[in-house]
Amino acid sequence: MRRDVFQAIADPVRRDIIRLLSAEPLTVNAVAEKFEISRPAISKHLKILEECGIVNVEQQGRERLYEIEPASLIPAFLWLEQYQDLWEEKIDSFEKYLIELQIKRKTDE
């Protein structure tokens, strides 16, 4: 089955793994130490990330080192970027609303 970047980032554990690997390459054991799920479950997540092209695996002796392939995340970034203005508008509107509530609360006191 061919997977894509959106399948990879859909799972919160895989997003956390991506975050970890963005800091440094790690072995499956090093990744598994950061989670409260089994090593086989982490291996499965890493396999999906590898199938999606988000991580590369390099054999170093008996260890397999997983490292992030940042360029593979570009499609997701570009898709999300189209919504940036919308979200900024909503956040600005929400911030304005909160300020108005604070002012109203102070005048009511």
N, C-alpha and C positions, 0 to 999 in steps of 0.2 A: 504494500500500500504506500503510495506517495503522500507524504505529509507536507504541510506548508507552515510558514512562520506563525500564522494566526492560530493554528492548532497548538503550536508550541507555547505561545504566550497565553492561551486560554486558561491554563491551569496555574493556580497560585504557587504551587510548589515549584513548578518549572520556572516561573518568574523569579522566585527566590534563588533558584540555582543559577539562573542567568546573572542575577545581581552578584552572587558570590564569585562566579567565574570571571566577571568583568574586572574584579580586583586582581586576580591572579589565577594561573592554571592550578588545578587541583586533581588529586586522585579521587576515585569513587569513595574510598574510605574517608578521605578528608571532607568530602561533601557530605557524606552520610553522618559524620559526627555533628554536623550543624542542625540536624533534623531529628525529630522524634518518630520517624518512620523507619522501616527496615532497610537494610542495605540493598536487598533485591528490588525494593520499590524505587529506591534512588537510582539503581542501575537501569530500571525500566524508563524512568524519566530522562536519564542521560541518553539512552538509546533513541528515544523520540527526538530529543534535541539534536542528536547527531543526524538522524534521518532528515530532519528539517534543514540541516546545514548550519545550525546556529552554533554548534560546537564542533571542534576538530579533536581527534584523539591521536596522541603521539605515544608510541611505545617507548618507554625508558626502562630498559632492563625487564624486570618482571612487572613493573607498574605501567598502568595506562594513565596518561596525564590528559585531562580534559581542559581545553581552553576555548574561550569565546571567539566567534567569528563575527565581529561587529557589523560587517557589510551585509550579512544575512538579515539583519533587523531593519534595514532600510525600507523594505516594502511596508512594514507595520508603521514605521515612523512617518512615512509619506501619507499613509492612509489616515493616521491620527492628526497629522498636521492640518488637513483640510477642515478639521473641526476646531482648531485653535481659536479662531476669531469668535466663534459661537460661544465657546466655554469662557473666554475672557469677558465677553459681553455679559453672560449670566453671572459670573463671579463679581464683576463690577456692580451689576444691579443688586446683587445680594449684599455686597459691602455697603452700598448706599442705603439700603433698607436697614441694615444693622445700625448705621450711624444715626439715621432718623429715629430709630427706637431708643437709642441712648439719649439723644437730645430730648425726646418726648418724656422719657423717664426722669431726666434731670429737671425739666420744667414742671413736672407733676409733683415733685417732692417739695 
